[in-house]
Amino acid sequence: MPRAMLALDHVRKSYGAVPALSDVSLSVAPGTCTVLIGPSGGGKTTLLRCVAGLEEPDGGSVRWGEECWSSSSGPERTPLPALPPAGGGEQQNSPPPPWGRGRRVPVPPERRGAGMVFQHGALWPQKTARQHLELVLSVRVKDRSACIAKVAEWLERVGLTALADRYPDALSGGERQRLALARACAPSPRVLLLDEPLTGLDPASAERLTSLIVDTRKALGCAAIWVTHAQEAALPPCDRVAVCIAGRVEQEAPPAVLFTRPRSVEVARLVGFRTFLRATPLADGAMMTECGRLTVAAPAAEAGRAPSTEGGRVPTSSLQDGVRSMPEPSPNMNERSPSDRSVPAPTVSPTTSPSRTSVSGSDPQSEIGNPQSPVVGLRPEQCVASTSGSCLGRVIDFRYLGGRAVSRVRVGSAVVEVTSTLDPAPGSEIRFGILGDAVPLDGSPGDAG
């Protein structure tokens, strides 16, 4: 028999006239972790709260296997077994719980088997660390000595044994989040819900807590949904990533696919792409852009095994030869946005390209400025400054990322983010090459924000 799975089916939720979730469908198998990323206000926390039972969806359903936790339609639910009486013994005959009698009555949070770690802990200020765990465990573990032993086990597991009698205001941020994790996991939940548990922690504390969460989840064997804003370099280890934008799941895929083959400009922006170019398809399958002729990545279904992305990090591809020549200037290459008119456009020398025929048979340069042209995306690490680079542009500005300078460079009407080890002066010319393949995307460059 297949194991039960958490499933959200066409879930909708609004707060007044403001939609928070719009037709969201998502499934998470037991023992797996799905990470939700997306901009603030995208619906990530609302989705967690609907799973936990803290919010009731306006439409759709939330299920665990055959158990219907929440539904706006469909047959009446079979009531879940009641918890055993506090004093032990046989369960007495009693009327079925109200959530078994009506379609719209949700299964209450305490009956779902979901544990939640809130963004800022949401600890009880009047209870010590030990009392937090005693409270949640006493509901399930009726034997007092067994409950005390279980509390001690979890305090040791999260490294709070010496701090067991402290109140939350006497704990550090990392210690409070470890207590919140223990409180959520001690009852052995079927699904663990993590709402940005690393918020406010320094990098070392965040790394330690991440390892603790991963180890604890694996030991429990539960499903998990982890909401995070760490979208590029520090994605938690997971099986799948879902991108929530404006209340919708825009794309869901394994990390290696999502980070290398995003479907749209909006998703690509969230996973680290910074350069978006209008392109003209060529007869040989490549694309002509204002940075020259670019080879294009195959769709995920045709790309075979994607590169490893341990911890969400995407490796840099190798340089491909013979595909990076600059095109002749197109009529719109000197058009610039009002904010960049102070930076003069560079002069670009015409060079030849391996292909000069578009799919439509026309001159590809004449089609680059067409607002209906396809869009391709590049990461900053794909555009690397080099004196031998075949692309030429003029620096608009730059910022530091670690030991690297990432410059915004104008090439015709396009803006390209280029990585270098130097700090180029704004207004200076810079040459760069492009590594690997560009990724074809749905949408327009303006969707990147």
N, C-alpha and C positions, 0 to 999 in steps of 0.2 A: 504494500500500500504506500503511495507517495506521501511524503511528509507534508504537514500543513504549511501553508505559505501565507504571509501577510499580503493582502491585496487591496488596493484602493481602486475603485472603478468609477470613473467619471464624477469625481468628487467636486462639489461646488461649495463655496463659502463666501459670504459677503458681510461686511459690517456697514449696515445702512445701505447707502448707494455705492459704496466702494467695494468692488470685488477683490477678494484676497486669493481665492483659488477658483480657477475656471476650467472645469472639465479635466481634472487631473486623474490620470491612471498610472499606477506604479505598483510593482510587486517586488517583494524581498523574500528570498528563500531562507529557511532556518540555517544558521551557521554562517551566513554571509553578511557583508556590510555594504550598504549603499551610502555614498556621500552625496549630500545636496549642496550645490554651490549656486550662487546667483547674487544679484545686487540686493541691497537693502530694500525691503518692501516687496520682494518677489514672491512671498508666500511660504517660505521655508518653515518658519516657526509655526505658522497656522497649520501647515500640513502635520507637523509633529503633534500639535495639540489635538487635532482631529483624531489621530491614531490613539493618543493617550486617553481620549474621552473627556478632555478638558473643554473642548468645543464640539458642538454638534453640527455636522455639515448641513447645508441647505438642500443638497441633492447628491445623488450617487450613494455608494456604499463603501464601508470599511469592513473587511472580513479577515478572520484567521482560519484558514481551511474552510470547514463547513460552518463555523461559528460566525454569525452575522453580528458584528459589534455595533453597526450603525447603518441604517438604510432609510431612504426616503420612499421606497416602494417595494413591492414584492410580498411574498407570503409571510405570515406571522412566524416569529422566531421560536425555536425550541429553547425553553429556559435552560440556563447553565446550572450545574449542580451548586447548591448552596454550600457555604463554608460550614465545617463541623461546628457544633455548639462549643462554647468556651470551656465547659466542664468536661468535654469528651463524651463518649457514649454514642448511641444511635441517634440519627436525625429524626426528629419528631415530624409527624404529618403536619403540613402547613400549606397555605395557598401558594401557588407559584409566584415568583417575583414579578413585579409589574413589567419588567422589560421583556417578559416572555409572552405578554398578552397583546401588545399593540405594535404596529409596524414602526411607528415613529419614536418609540421609547428606546433610547440607546442602552447598551450594556454599560453599567457604571465603571469608572476607571479602576476601582479596586478589584473588579472581576475580570479584567482583560489580561492580566499577567504582563503588563508593560511597565518598565522602569524608566524614569526620565531624569536626566541630569540637566538642570536649567542653566541658562547662560551665566547667571551670577550666583549659582548655588541654591538660592531659595531655602536656606537652612532656617531652623527654628531658633531664634535668639535666646529663648529661655531654657534650652536643653543643651546638655553637654554632648560631646561626640558619642560617648557610650550610650546616652539616652536616646539619641537619634536612631541608633541601630536596634536598641531594645524595643523601641516603639514599633518599627516596621516588622521586626521578626516575631514579636509576641502574637501577632495575628495568625501566623502560620505554625509557629513552634510553641505548643502549649506547655510542654514540660519545661519548668523553670530552669533546671540545671542544664538542659540541652540548649535552651535559649542563651544562657550566659556563655556557654562554650562557643556557640556560633558567633556571638558578638565579639568575643576575644579573637576568634579566627579571622574575622573580617578586619578588625582593628590592626592586627598584625599584617594582614595582606596588603593594606594600603599604607602601612608605616605610621600608624597613629596610636600605637599602644601606649607610648609615654605621654601622649596628649589626650588620653581618653576622657579625662575629667575637665577638660577645658571647654569653654563656651565658644561659639563661632567668632565672636569679636576678639578672642585671644588667639586665633589661628591666622596664619598667613593666607594669601590668596590661593596658593597651591595646595595648602593643607585643607582649606575649605572645599576646594573642588575634589580632592581625594575623598573627603567625608561624603560629599554629595554622590560620588560614584559608588562608594560602599553602600550608602542608603538605597540607591537604585538597584544594585546588583544582589544584595544580601538575600532578598526573597526569591532568587533564581527566576528572573523574568523570562518570558518567551521572546520578547522583543525589547531591545535597549534603545532608547531615544536620547540623543546627545545634541543639545542646542548650544553650539559654539562653546564647548567646555573649556577651551584654552584662552578665552577672552581675558585680557588683562594680565596674563602671565608673561614673565620674561622668557627668552628662548630656551634657557636650560630647564626651567620648570615645565615649560610646555612640552619639551621633548620627553622628560621623565613621565609626565602625566599621559602623553600619547602612548608610550610603551606600556604603562600600567593598564590603560583602557584596552589596548589590543590584547594583551595577555589575559586580562580578566574576561573579555568577551569570548575568546577562544576556549578558555577553561569552562565557561558556562555553556558554550555551544549554541548561543542564542542569535537571533537575527538582530541587526542593528541598522539604524538610520542616523547618520552623523551630519549635522549641519555645520558648515564652516565657511569663513571668508578667505581662508588661506588657499587661494585658487591655483597658484602657479608653482611655487617652489616647495611648499610644505603640505601637500595634500596627504591626509592620513591614509595609511594602508587600507585598501578597500577592494571589493570585487567589481563594483560598478559605480559610475558617477552619473548623477542626474542634474541637469541645469534648469533651474527655476527662474523664469523671467516673466514678470507681470502676471503671476498666478498660474502660469502654464509650465509644464515640463517640456522644454524645447528640444532636448535631446537626452537620451539615456544610453550609456554604452560602457564597456570596460575602459579603464583609464587610458590604456595604450591606444585605443581607437579614438576616444574623445579628444585627447590632447594632440593627436596627429592628424585626425580627419574630422574636425568640426564641420557641421552642416551649414551653418549660417554665419554671417558677419558678427551678429550679437554673441553667439556662443564662442566664436573664435576670439573675440576681444576678451572674454572672461577667462579663457585658458591660455592667454599669453601672446596672441598674435597682435601686432601693432601696426603693420603695414598692409593696406588694402588698395589694390590697383585694378583699374578698369583694364580689361583685356579683350583681345580679338582672337578667337580660335583659328589656328592655322591648319592647313590640310594634313600636316604630319602629326597632329594631335597636340602640339605645343601651343603656347599662348604668346601673343605679341603684346607687350606692355610698354609704358614709358621708360622702364628699366631694361628694355630689350626683350629678346625671345626667352621665355622661361618654360622649362619642362614642368609638367603638371602631375601631381600625385594621383594614383589610381583611387577610385572609390574604395571604402573600407572593405566591402565585400569582395573586391577583386585584388586587394593589396597583399593578400596572404597574411602571414604572422607579422603583427605590428612590432616595432622596436620596443624593448623593455623600458618601462617607466617606473622603476622602483621608487616608491614614495611619491609618485606623481611627477618625477623629474623626467624631462624629455631629452634624450641625447641629441647632440648636434650631428647632422648628416655630413657626409663627405662632399667635397667640391666636385661637381660634374663638369666635364670639359666641353667646350665648344658651343655653349648655349647662352653666353652672357654678353653679347655685343649690344652697344647702344644703338637705338634706331635713329633715323633722321628725325629732326624736330617736326612735330605735328602742329597744325594751326593753333591748337589750344595749349601748347606747352608753356607759353608765357603767361597764361591766365593764373592769377593767384588769389587766395582769399584775402579779404581786407586786412586781417591781422598780420599777414606775412608780406605785405607790399613793400615794407621797408627793406626787405632782403632781396636784392636783385637776383634774377634767375641766371644761372650759369650758361655759358655757351657750350653747346654740345656738338661734337664733331660727328658727321655722318659716318657710319660703318655699315658693312654688309651683314646680313643675317642668314642663317642656314636655310630659312624658308621665307619667301616673300609673297606667298599666296594664302589668302584667308579661305575659310571654308566656303564663304559665299562667292569667292572668285575675285573680290575687289581688293584694293590696296589695304592691307591691315592697318597702316598708320592712319588712314582716314576714318577708321571705325573706333579707335581707342577712346575718343571723347564722347562717344554715343552713350547717353544715360541708360540705354537698354543693354549695353555690353555686359558680358559676364564679369564677375569679380573674383580675384585670387588673393590669398593672404600669405604673409610671411612673418616669421618671428624675428625679433631683433638679432638673435644669435645667428640667423641665416644671412644677415646683411653685415659683412665684416669689412672694415676699412683696410685698404691695401693700396700701396703705390702702383701696383700692377693691375688693380681692379679695372674692369671695363666699363663700369658705371660711374658717371660724374655728376655731382650735385653740389649745392651750396648749403652750408650749415645754417640752420635757423637758430637753434639753441641746443644745449646738452644738459644732462644730469648724470650723477654718479650712481652706479649700482655695484656696491662692493668695490673692487679695484678696477672696474670698467667704466668708461664713459659711453653713454648711449645718446647719440645725437639725432635730432630731427633734421633731416636733409631734404631740401626741395629739389625734385627732378621734374622739370616741366610743371605740370599742374598737380603732380602727386607729391605726397610727403612720405618719406621712407625713414624708419628708425634704424640707425646704423650703430653697430658696436665697435669700439676701438679701445686701445690701451692709452690713448692720448686724450687731451682735452682741447679739441679744436676750437678755434675762435669763431664766434658767430659771424657770419658773412663770408667766411673763407670757403674755398673750394675743397672738396674731398672726393677721393676715388674709393670705390668699394666694389667687392664682388659678392655674388649671391650663392649660397651653399644649398644644395639639395633641391627639392621640388617645391613649387608653389602649390597651395591647396585651393581648389575651386570652391566657392562659397555662394550660398543663396543670399539675396539682399543687396544693399548698396553700401558703399563706403561710409555714408552718413549714418548708417545704423550702428556703427561702432561707438558713437558718442564722443 
